């Protein structure tokens, strides 16, 4: 019997049709969904963007850059302002015969072939309606000469621009920083609208950290354009909002004094008000003139700065990580007291060296004959290394490091400046991760006198000293003291940031440590008694000598046989007056030898400048700045100060390299 063959199956056709219909419906639904989502994106999410693009077909928004805010010191002396600059510029669309006009301009004005080359390059990149600068810094004579012949150059015109200027040159240069031309990296981070008409941005220092405040808000002119995109009629305008004026906590007189005292050394000095964390001075030497960077530093000038072995671009106050030496002994003493390792009256017998039990290696003291029986007070003011070797060994590196970190070592202070360095408060874990080596008891002993792996910045030393001056109260260091959004409005003071206090088990420990520091400068046998002689106020201090070149076990240190760069660093920390301290200070002079001979006298002169000279100056300013209602203005500029500092205009403190001195 033949097999029956089914030619047509309605059920199978219906199933096939239905599956295809579902697939087609799915595609249609997906397409409609995509169209719907796109409509939402265009009509709702991107409405403003595409509306603006549509308007720009017949409207042109021309940005107006804001005027950058000014920077003053605490007494109202101008540190950074905006200088009027006259430039010769042109729009490509207005020039009839570019090459011919440029050739005739070169005969009329001192325009170099490099200027012409840059002008042509920028014209190729920029819009034909955007003005391009041919020459900057036109003199009055050049402006007059061009104006008399302007009819011969219809595409060119003289325009006024604002250029950043630092009237005191290199004074506080590291602190202020500088502005420079916006580059490609900057453009990736900036708000394109706010910076569309801006050519410069803060690159370092205060200029960089407070860029948002200093820059202000951009304005614009809305103009109708023709079919070629050329502006015709102004439709709307919005004035730019100038940047805020900043009043720094810096005392310019103290700042200049610090730089003058350090001019013969590579080094730094930091002064801070312990009461509120205000930075009174921050000097790093050698310095540089920030005006060099405003319009693009020349290759020659930059190479001179970059290749200078003294590294003038390096901010030692923030970034210099130095062995703190004996300057940390007051902090170590307080840590030992609080840990119960030592007591104010407990004494040890200090020979001229220290040996770890069971180890023959000798850790030497600066006093070869030794100090004999010595307690905490004398150990501080005579800077006995053996006492602090023993203290650190008894505490152990874990407790010692944890205690010293409470003084701010090994971590950033959080100051309102960029590029701060944390330096190093070492631990056993750190050494294992960094070098894959064990931590030895000898490492702990060296750390106890601020040597070995232990490093600190001058800012950290000043901050730690302020903590002792405050009996444990901490205030975050800061440079900004007040802001002003308009000259018609009063200044707004910055509120200091209080940090968790450093507590001790017995509050008398503060006095025990501070008394040792007082004896350093006022005691008959203090290491810095010469620096404290004749002082009209009582202050507390601590000398420090940081070893740069290691000496073999059986060798002696002989500076005369070493190169200058291998000599010890000189350090000193102090605060004054002892009662109600108003200033804490840290000074370091690289390769200058003992702290008592170099750093301590520098610190004493700085304390005198602030506590004595500044007191008289402030009294006079207070009387002169009272208004009719008898209210005091903290930021009324002193004409005497301004005239005094005008002499420092364009001063550059960049010392040439002297091979004999290094």
C-alpha positions as CSV (number, residue, x, y, z in Angstrom):
1,X,0.0,0.0,0.0
2,X,1.4,3.4,-1.0
3,X,2.5,5.8,1.8
4,X,0.2,8.9,2.1
5,X,2.2,12.2,1.5
6,X,0.8,15.4,3.0
7,X,1.3,18.2,0.5
8,X,-0.2,21.0,2.6
9,X,-0.6,21.5,6.4
10,X,-2.8,24.4,7.5
11,X,-1.7,24.0,11.1
12,X,1.9,24.1,10.2
13,X,1.4,27.2,8.0
14,X,-0.5,29.0,10.8
15,X,2.3,28.2,13.3
16,X,5.0,29.5,10.9
17,X,3.0,32.6,10.1
18,X,2.4,33.3,13.8
19,X,6.1,33.0,14.7
20,X,7.1,35.3,11.9
21,X,4.4,37.8,12.9
22,X,5.7,37.8,16.5
23,X,9.3,38.4,15.2
24,X,8.1,41.2,13.0
25,X,6.1,42.8,15.8
26,X,9.1,42.5,18.1
27,X,11.3,44.3,15.6
28,X,8.7,47.0,15.1
29,X,8.2,47.4,18.8
30,X,12.0,47.6,19.3
31,X,12.3,50.2,16.6
32,X,9.4,52.3,18.1
33,X,11.1,52.0,21.5
34,X,14.4,53.3,20.1
35,X,12.6,56.1,18.3
36,X,10.7,57.0,21.5
37,X,13.9,56.9,23.6
38,X,15.7,59.1,21.0
39,X,12.8,61.6,21.1
40,X,13.0,61.8,24.9
41,X,16.8,62.4,24.7
42,X,16.4,65.1,22.0
43,X,13.3,66.8,23.4
44,X,14.0,66.5,27.2
45,X,17.6,65.5,28.1
46,X,19.4,67.5,25.4
47,X,16.8,70.2,24.8
48,X,19.0,73.1,25.9
49,X,22.0,71.8,24.0
50,X,20.2,71.4,20.6
51,X,18.3,74.6,21.1
52,X,21.6,76.4,21.6
53,X,23.0,74.8,18.5
54,X,19.9,75.8,16.5
55,X,20.3,79.4,17.8
56,X,23.9,79.4,16.8
57,X,23.0,79.0,13.2
58,X,22.0,82.7,13.3
59,X,23.4,83.8,16.8
60,X,26.9,83.9,18.1
61,X,27.8,83.8,21.8
62,X,31.1,85.6,22.3
63,X,32.7,84.9,25.8
64,X,33.9,87.7,28.0
65,X,36.5,86.4,30.5
66,X,36.3,87.6,34.1
67,X,39.0,89.7,35.8
68,X,41.1,87.5,38.1
69,X,40.9,88.2,41.8
70,X,43.8,90.0,43.6
71,X,45.9,88.6,46.4
72,X,47.0,90.5,49.5
73,X,48.9,89.8,52.6
74,X,47.3,90.1,56.1
75,X,48.0,93.8,56.2
76,X,46.5,94.6,52.8
77,X,49.8,94.8,50.9
78,X,49.3,93.7,47.3
79,X,51.0,90.5,46.3
80,X,49.4,89.6,43.0
81,X,47.5,92.0,40.7
82,X,46.4,92.4,37.1
83,X,48.5,94.5,34.8
84,X,47.0,96.2,31.8
85,X,48.7,94.9,28.6
86,X,48.2,96.4,25.1
87,X,48.3,93.9,22.2
88,X,48.2,94.1,18.4
89,X,45.6,91.6,17.1
90,X,43.6,90.8,14.0
91,X,40.7,88.7,12.7
92,X,41.4,86.7,9.6
93,X,38.1,87.7,8.0
94,X,39.0,91.4,8.2
95,X,42.5,91.2,6.6
96,X,42.6,92.0,2.9
97,X,46.1,90.8,2.0
98,X,47.7,89.2,5.0
99,X,51.2,88.7,3.8
100,X,51.4,92.3,2.4
101,X,50.1,93.8,5.6
102,X,52.4,91.8,7.8
103,X,55.4,92.8,5.7
104,X,54.5,96.5,6.0
105,X,53.8,96.1,9.8
106,X,57.3,94.6,10.3
107,X,58.7,97.8,8.8
108,X,56.5,100.0,11.1
109,X,56.9,98.1,14.4
110,X,59.5,95.7,15.9
111,X,57.8,92.5,15.0
112,X,60.0,89.4,14.7
113,X,59.7,86.5,12.2
114,X,58.8,84.3,15.2
115,X,55.9,86.5,16.0
116,X,54.6,86.3,12.4
117,X,55.1,82.5,12.4
118,X,53.1,82.0,15.6
119,X,50.4,84.4,14.3
120,X,49.9,82.4,11.1
121,X,49.9,79.1,13.1
122,X,47.1,80.4,15.4
123,X,45.1,81.7,12.5
124,X,45.0,78.2,10.9
125,X,43.6,76.7,14.2
126,X,41.3,79.5,15.3
127,X,38.0,80.6,13.8
128,X,38.3,83.3,11.1
129,X,36.3,85.6,13.3
130,X,38.3,85.0,16.5
131,X,41.0,87.6,17.1
132,X,44.6,86.4,17.1
133,X,47.5,88.3,18.8
134,X,50.5,89.3,16.7
135,X,52.4,91.4,19.2
136,X,52.2,91.8,23.0
137,X,53.3,94.5,25.4
138,X,53.1,97.4,23.1
139,X,54.7,100.6,24.3
140,X,53.0,103.9,24.2
141,X,55.3,105.0,21.4
142,X,54.4,101.9,19.4
143,X,50.7,102.4,20.0
144,X,50.9,106.0,18.8
145,X,52.9,105.0,15.7
146,X,50.3,102.3,14.8
147,X,47.3,104.6,15.5
148,X,48.7,107.2,13.0
149,X,49.0,104.5,10.3
150,X,46.0,102.4,11.2
151,X,44.1,103.2,8.0
152,X,46.8,101.2,6.1
153,X,46.0,98.1,8.1
154,X,42.2,97.6,8.2
155,X,42.4,94.1,9.7
156,X,44.5,95.0,12.7
157,X,43.7,96.8,16.0
158,X,45.2,97.5,19.4
159,X,43.3,95.8,22.2
160,X,43.6,95.9,26.0
161,X,44.1,92.7,28.0
162,X,44.7,91.9,31.6
163,X,48.0,90.2,32.5
164,X,48.8,88.7,35.9
165,X,51.6,90.5,37.7
166,X,53.5,89.9,40.9
167,X,54.8,93.3,41.9
168,X,57.2,92.0,44.5
169,X,58.9,89.6,42.1
170,X,60.3,86.5,43.9
171,X,59.1,87.4,47.4
172,X,56.8,84.6,48.5
173,X,57.0,83.2,45.0
174,X,56.7,79.5,46.1
175,X,53.7,80.3,48.3
176,X,51.8,82.4,45.7
177,X,52.7,80.2,42.8
178,X,52.0,81.5,39.3
179,X,49.5,81.4,36.4
180,X,50.4,80.1,33.0
181,X,48.7,79.5,29.6
182,X,46.0,76.9,29.5
183,X,47.3,73.7,27.8
184,X,45.6,70.6,26.5
185,X,45.7,68.8,29.9
186,X,44.0,71.8,31.5
187,X,41.3,71.8,28.8
188,X,40.3,68.2,29.7
189,X,39.5,69.2,33.3
190,X,38.1,72.7,32.9
191,X,34.5,73.9,32.3
192,X,34.6,74.8,28.7
193,X,32.0,77.5,29.1
194,X,33.6,79.2,32.1
195,X,37.0,79.2,30.5
196,X,36.1,79.7,26.9
197,X,37.5,83.2,26.9
198,X,40.3,82.6,29.5
199,X,43.9,82.2,28.4
200,X,45.6,81.6,31.8
201,X,45.1,79.3,34.8
202,X,46.8,78.8,38.2
203,X,49.6,76.3,37.9
204,X,51.0,76.2,41.4
205,X,50.7,77.6,44.9
206,X,47.8,79.7,46.0
207,X,47.0,80.5,42.4
208,X,46.3,76.8,41.7
209,X,44.7,75.8,45.0
210,X,42.2,78.7,44.9
211,X,41.7,78.8,41.1
212,X,37.9,78.6,41.3
213,X,37.7,81.5,43.7
214,X,40.3,83.6,41.8
215,X,38.9,83.0,38.3
216,X,35.4,84.3,38.7
217,X,32.4,83.7,36.3
218,X,32.6,84.3,32.6
219,X,30.2,86.6,30.8
220,X,29.2,86.8,27.2
221,X,27.8,88.9,24.3
222,X,25.1,87.4,22.2
223,X,25.3,88.7,18.6
224,X,23.3,87.9,15.4
225,X,25.5,86.6,12.6
226,X,25.1,86.6,8.9
227,X,25.2,83.6,6.5
228,X,29.0,83.6,6.7
229,X,28.9,83.5,10.5
230,X,30.2,87.1,10.9
231,X,28.8,89.0,14.0
232,X,26.4,91.8,13.1
233,X,24.0,93.0,15.8
234,X,24.3,92.6,19.6
235,X,21.2,90.9,21.0
236,X,22.1,90.4,24.6
237,X,25.0,90.6,27.0
238,X,25.9,89.4,30.5
239,X,28.7,91.0,32.4
240,X,31.4,88.7,33.8
241,X,31.8,88.3,37.6
242,X,35.3,89.1,38.8
243,X,37.2,86.6,40.9
244,X,37.3,86.9,44.7
245,X,40.1,88.9,46.3
246,X,42.1,86.8,48.7
247,X,43.7,88.0,51.9
248,X,46.5,85.7,53.0
249,X,47.7,85.2,56.6
250,X,51.2,86.0,55.6
251,X,52.9,88.9,57.3
252,X,55.0,90.4,54.4
253,X,57.6,92.0,56.7
254,X,58.2,88.6,58.3
255,X,58.3,86.8,55.0
256,X,60.8,89.2,53.5
257,X,63.0,88.9,56.7
258,X,62.9,85.1,56.4
259,X,64.0,85.2,52.8
260,X,66.8,87.7,53.5
261,X,68.2,85.6,56.4
262,X,68.2,82.5,54.3
263,X,69.7,84.1,51.2
264,X,73.1,82.5,51.7
265,X,71.6,79.0,52.2
266,X,69.4,76.4,50.6
267,X,66.7,76.1,53.2
268,X,63.3,77.0,54.5
269,X,61.5,78.7,57.3
270,X,57.9,78.3,58.4
271,X,56.1,80.4,61.0
272,X,52.6,79.6,62.2
273,X,50.2,81.2,64.7
274,X,49.4,78.4,67.2
275,X,46.1,80.0,68.2
276,X,44.4,79.7,64.8
277,X,46.8,77.8,62.4
278,X,47.5,80.9,60.3
279,X,50.8,80.6,58.3
280,X,52.7,83.9,59.1
281,X,55.6,83.2,56.8
282,X,56.7,80.4,54.5
283,X,60.1,80.9,52.9
284,X,61.9,78.5,50.6
285,X,65.3,79.4,49.3
286,X,66.5,79.9,46.6
287,X,63.4,81.4,45.1
288,X,62.3,82.3,41.6
289,X,60.3,85.1,40.0
290,X,56.8,83.9,39.1
291,X,56.5,86.7,36.5
292,X,58.7,84.6,34.2
293,X,55.9,82.0,33.8
294,X,52.9,84.2,33.1
295,X,53.2,84.4,29.3
296,X,55.4,81.4,28.8
297,X,58.9,81.2,30.1
298,X,61.7,81.2,27.6
299,X,63.7,78.0,27.0
300,X,66.8,79.8,28.3
301,X,65.2,81.0,31.6
302,X,63.5,77.6,32.2
303,X,66.7,75.7,31.6
304,X,68.5,77.9,34.0
305,X,65.9,77.2,36.7
306,X,65.6,73.5,35.9
307,X,69.3,72.7,35.7
308,X,70.3,74.8,38.7
309,X,71.6,72.3,41.3
310,X,70.1,74.4,44.0
311,X,66.7,73.7,42.6
312,X,65.0,77.1,43.0
313,X,61.7,75.6,41.7
314,X,61.6,73.2,44.6
315,X,59.4,74.3,47.6
316,X,61.4,73.1,50.5
317,X,58.9,74.3,53.1
318,X,56.2,71.9,51.8
319,X,58.2,69.2,49.9
320,X,61.6,69.1,51.6
321,X,61.8,65.8,53.6
322,X,64.7,66.2,56.0
323,X,65.9,64.1,58.9
324,X,64.5,66.3,61.8
325,X,67.4,65.5,64.1
326,X,67.1,66.6,67.7
327,X,64.2,69.0,67.0
328,X,61.8,66.2,67.7
329,X,63.2,65.4,71.1
330,X,60.5,67.5,72.9
331,X,57.8,65.5,71.1
332,X,59.6,62.2,71.8
333,X,59.9,63.2,75.5
334,X,56.2,63.9,75.8
335,X,55.5,60.6,74.1
336,X,57.7,58.7,76.5
337,X,56.1,60.4,79.5
338,X,52.6,59.6,78.3
339,X,53.6,56.0,77.7
340,X,55.1,55.6,81.1
341,X,58.5,54.7,79.8
342,X,60.2,57.7,81.4
343,X,59.3,60.1,84.2
344,X,60.3,63.8,84.8
345,X,62.7,62.8,87.6
346,X,64.0,59.4,86.4
347,X,67.6,59.7,85.3
348,X,70.0,57.4,83.4
349,X,73.8,57.4,83.2
350,X,74.8,58.6,79.7
351,X,78.2,57.8,78.5
352,X,79.3,59.1,75.2
353,X,77.6,56.3,73.4
354,X,74.6,53.9,73.7
355,X,74.6,50.1,73.3
356,X,71.6,47.9,72.8
357,X,71.7,45.1,75.4
358,X,73.5,42.1,73.8
359,X,74.9,44.2,71.0
360,X,78.4,45.6,70.7
361,X,77.6,48.4,68.2
362,X,77.9,51.9,69.7
363,X,75.4,54.6,68.9
364,X,77.3,57.8,69.6
365,X,76.2,60.9,71.3
366,X,77.3,64.3,70.0
367,X,79.1,64.8,73.4
368,X,81.9,62.3,73.3
369,X,82.6,62.5,77.0
370,X,79.0,61.8,77.8
371,X,76.5,63.7,80.0
372,X,76.7,61.5,83.1
373,X,73.6,61.1,85.2
374,X,70.8,62.9,83.3
375,X,67.1,63.4,83.6
376,X,64.4,64.5,81.2
377,X,64.8,68.3,81.6
378,X,68.6,68.3,81.1
379,X,68.3,65.7,78.4
380,X,66.2,68.2,76.4
381,X,68.2,71.4,77.0
382,X,71.6,69.7,76.5
383,X,70.2,67.4,73.7
384,X,71.5,64.2,75.1
385,X,71.3,61.5,72.3
386,X,71.8,58.6,74.7
387,X,68.7,59.5,76.7
388,X,66.5,59.5,73.6
389,X,68.2,56.4,72.2
390,X,67.1,54.6,75.4
391,X,63.6,56.2,75.3
392,X,62.9,55.0,71.8
393,X,64.3,51.5,72.5
394,X,62.1,51.1,75.6
395,X,59.0,52.3,73.7
396,X,59.6,50.1,70.6
397,X,59.0,51.3,67.1
398,X,55.3,50.5,67.1
399,X,54.4,52.7,70.1
400,X,57.0,55.3,69.2
401,X,55.7,55.8,65.6
402,X,52.0,55.9,66.7
403,X,52.8,58.5,69.4
404,X,54.8,60.7,67.0
405,X,52.1,60.5,64.3
406,X,49.8,62.3,66.7
407,X,52.1,65.3,66.3
408,X,51.5,65.2,62.6
409,X,54.7,63.4,61.5
410,X,54.4,61.0,58.5
411,X,51.2,62.6,57.2
412,X,50.1,65.7,55.4
413,X,48.9,68.6,57.5
414,X,46.1,69.4,55.1
415,X,47.3,72.9,54.4
416,X,45.5,74.8,51.6
417,X,48.4,74.5,49.2
418,X,49.1,71.9,46.5
419,X,51.9,69.4,46.4
420,X,52.4,69.0,50.1
421,X,54.6,66.0,51.0
422,X,53.8,63.6,53.8
423,X,57.5,62.8,54.5
424,X,58.0,59.6,56.6
425,X,57.4,58.3,60.1
426,X,58.8,54.8,59.7
427,X,57.4,51.5,61.0
428,X,58.4,47.8,60.8
429,X,55.6,47.2,58.3
430,X,56.8,50.1,56.1
431,X,60.3,48.8,56.0
432,X,59.1,45.3,55.1
433,X,56.9,46.6,52.2
434,X,59.5,49.1,51.0
435,X,62.7,47.1,51.2
436,X,61.5,43.5,52.1
437,X,63.8,43.6,55.2
438,X,63.3,43.2,58.9
439,X,63.1,46.1,61.3
440,X,66.1,46.0,63.7
441,X,66.4,47.5,67.2
442,X,69.1,49.8,65.8
443,X,66.6,51.3,63.4
444,X,64.4,52.2,66.4
445,X,67.4,53.7,68.2
446,X,68.3,55.9,65.2
447,X,64.6,57.0,64.8
448,X,64.6,58.1,68.5
449,X,66.9,61.1,67.6
450,X,65.3,62.0,64.3
451,X,67.7,60.1,62.1
452,X,67.6,56.9,60.1
453,X,64.4,56.6,57.9
454,X,62.6,59.4,59.9
455,X,62.0,62.5,57.7
456,X,59.8,65.6,58.2
457,X,59.0,68.8,56.3
458,X,59.7,72.2,57.8
459,X,55.9,72.7,57.9
460,X,55.4,69.5,59.9
461,X,58.1,70.7,62.4
462,X,56.4,74.1,62.8
463,X,53.0,72.4,63.2
464,X,54.3,69.9,65.8
465,X,55.9,72.8,67.7
466,X,52.6,74.6,67.7
467,X,50.9,71.6,69.3
468,X,53.4,71.7,72.2
469,X,52.9,75.5,72.5
470,X,49.1,74.8,72.6
471,X,49.4,72.0,75.2
472,X,47.9,69.6,72.7
473,X,45.3,71.7,71.0
474,X,45.5,71.4,67.2
475,X,44.4,73.7,64.5
476,X,44.9,72.9,60.8
477,X,47.6,75.1,59.2
478,X,46.1,77.4,56.5
479,X,47.3,80.3,54.4
480,X,43.9,81.9,53.4
481,X,42.8,84.4,56.1
482,X,39.8,86.1,54.4
483,X,38.0,86.6,51.1
484,X,36.2,89.5,49.5
485,X,33.7,89.1,46.6
486,X,33.5,92.8,46.0
487,X,35.3,95.9,47.1
488,X,32.0,97.3,48.2
489,X,31.5,94.4,50.6
490,X,33.4,93.6,53.8
491,X,35.9,90.8,54.0
492,X,34.8,87.4,55.2
493,X,37.2,85.7,57.6
494,X,38.0,82.1,57.2
495,X,37.0,79.9,60.2
496,X,40.0,77.8,61.5
497,X,39.6,74.1,61.4
498,X,40.0,72.5,64.8
499,X,41.5,69.0,64.9
500,X,41.2,66.4,67.7
501,X,43.5,67.4,70.6
502,X,46.4,65.4,71.7
503,X,45.7,64.2,75.2
504,X,48.2,63.2,77.9
505,X,47.7,61.2,81.1
506,X,49.1,64.1,83.2
507,X,48.7,67.7,82.1
508,X,51.9,68.6,84.0
509,X,53.9,66.8,81.4
510,X,53.4,69.7,79.0
511,X,55.1,72.0,81.5
512,X,57.9,69.5,82.1
513,X,58.7,69.4,78.4
514,X,58.3,73.1,77.8
515,X,60.6,73.9,80.7
516,X,63.3,71.9,79.0
517,X,62.8,73.9,75.8
518,X,62.9,77.2,77.8
519,X,66.2,76.1,79.2
520,X,67.5,75.4,75.7
521,X,67.6,79.2,75.0
522,X,67.5,80.8,78.5
523,X,69.4,78.2,80.6
524,X,73.0,78.6,81.5
525,X,74.0,75.4,79.7
526,X,71.3,75.3,76.9
527,X,72.5,74.4,73.4
528,X,71.0,77.7,72.0
529,X,71.7,80.0,75.0
530,X,73.5,82.5,72.7
531,X,70.3,82.8,70.5
532,X,68.2,83.5,73.6
533,X,70.6,86.1,75.1
534,X,69.1,89.5,75.6
535,X,65.6,88.5,74.5
536,X,62.8,91.0,75.6
537,X,60.4,88.0,75.8
538,X,60.7,84.4,77.0
539,X,60.6,81.7,74.4
540,X,61.1,78.0,74.1
541,X,63.2,76.2,71.5
542,X,65.1,73.2,70.4
543,X,68.2,72.9,68.3
544,X,68.7,70.1,65.8
545,X,71.6,68.9,63.6
546,X,70.6,66.4,61.0
547,X,73.4,64.1,59.8
548,X,73.7,63.9,56.0
549,X,76.8,61.8,55.6
550,X,77.1,58.6,57.6
551,X,80.3,58.1,59.6
552,X,81.9,54.7,60.1
553,X,82.0,53.2,63.6
554,X,85.6,54.0,64.4
555,X,85.8,57.3,62.4
556,X,85.2,60.9,63.5
557,X,83.2,63.6,61.8
558,X,85.5,66.2,60.2
559,X,83.5,68.9,58.2
560,X,86.7,70.3,56.7
561,X,87.4,67.1,54.9
562,X,83.9,66.8,53.5
563,X,82.3,68.4,50.5
564,X,79.8,71.2,51.4
565,X,76.8,69.1,50.3
566,X,77.8,66.4,52.8
567,X,77.8,68.8,55.8
568,X,75.1,68.4,58.4
569,X,71.8,70.3,58.1
570,X,71.1,73.0,60.8
571,X,67.6,73.0,62.3
572,X,65.8,74.9,65.0
573,X,62.2,75.0,66.3
574,X,60.7,77.5,68.7
575,X,57.6,79.2,70.0
576,X,57.0,82.6,71.7
577,X,56.1,84.0,74.1
578,X,56.0,81.1,76.5
579,X,52.8,82.4,78.0
580,X,50.0,82.8,75.4
581,X,52.2,81.8,72.3
582,X,51.6,83.8,69.2
583,X,54.2,82.3,66.9
584,X,55.7,78.9,66.3
585,X,58.6,78.5,63.9
586,X,60.8,76.0,62.2
587,X,64.1,76.8,60.4
588,X,66.3,74.6,58.3
589,X,69.6,75.6,56.6
590,X,70.9,72.8,54.4
591,X,74.5,71.8,55.0
592,X,75.1,74.7,57.3
593,X,76.4,72.7,60.3
594,X,75.1,72.9,63.8
595,X,71.6,74.2,64.5
596,X,72.7,76.4,67.4
597,X,75.2,78.3,65.2
598,X,73.1,79.0,62.2
599,X,69.4,78.0,62.5
600,X,68.8,79.3,66.0
601,X,70.1,82.9,65.4
602,X,67.9,83.0,62.2
603,X,64.8,82.0,64.2
604,X,65.6,84.5,67.0
605,X,65.7,87.4,64.4
606,X,62.4,86.2,63.0
607,X,60.8,86.1,66.4
608,X,62.1,89.7,67.1
609,X,60.7,90.8,63.7
610,X,57.3,89.5,64.4
611,X,56.9,90.2,68.2
612,X,58.8,93.5,68.4
613,X,58.8,95.3,65.0
614,X,55.4,94.1,64.0
615,X,53.8,95.1,67.3
616,X,54.8,98.7,66.8
617,X,53.7,98.6,63.2
618,X,50.3,97.1,64.1
619,X,49.7,99.7,66.8
620,X,50.2,102.5,64.3
621,X,48.0,100.8,61.6
622,X,45.3,100.3,64.2
623,X,45.1,104.0,64.9
624,X,45.3,105.0,61.2
625,X,42.7,102.5,60.0
626,X,39.9,103.3,62.4
627,X,36.9,104.7,60.6
628,X,34.5,107.4,61.8
629,X,32.5,105.0,63.8
630,X,35.6,103.8,65.6
631,X,35.5,100.3,64.1
632,X,38.7,98.6,63.2
633,X,39.4,97.4,59.6
634,X,41.8,94.4,59.6
635,X,42.6,94.8,56.0
636,X,43.2,98.6,55.5
637,X,46.5,98.8,53.5
638,X,49.3,100.6,55.1
639,X,50.8,103.3,52.8
640,X,54.0,103.1,54.7
641,X,54.2,99.3,54.0
642,X,53.3,99.7,50.4
643,X,55.9,102.4,49.8
644,X,58.4,100.3,51.7
645,X,57.8,97.2,49.6
646,X,57.6,99.0,46.3
647,X,61.4,99.0,46.3
648,X,61.3,95.2,46.0
649,X,59.5,95.2,42.6
650,X,60.9,92.6,40.2
651,X,63.4,91.4,42.8
652,X,64.7,88.0,41.9
653,X,66.5,85.8,44.4
654,X,68.1,83.1,42.3
655,X,71.7,82.5,43.2
656,X,74.0,81.4,40.4
657,X,75.6,78.0,41.0
658,X,79.0,78.3,42.8
659,X,80.9,75.0,42.7
660,X,83.1,76.1,45.6
661,X,80.1,76.8,47.8
662,X,78.6,73.4,47.2
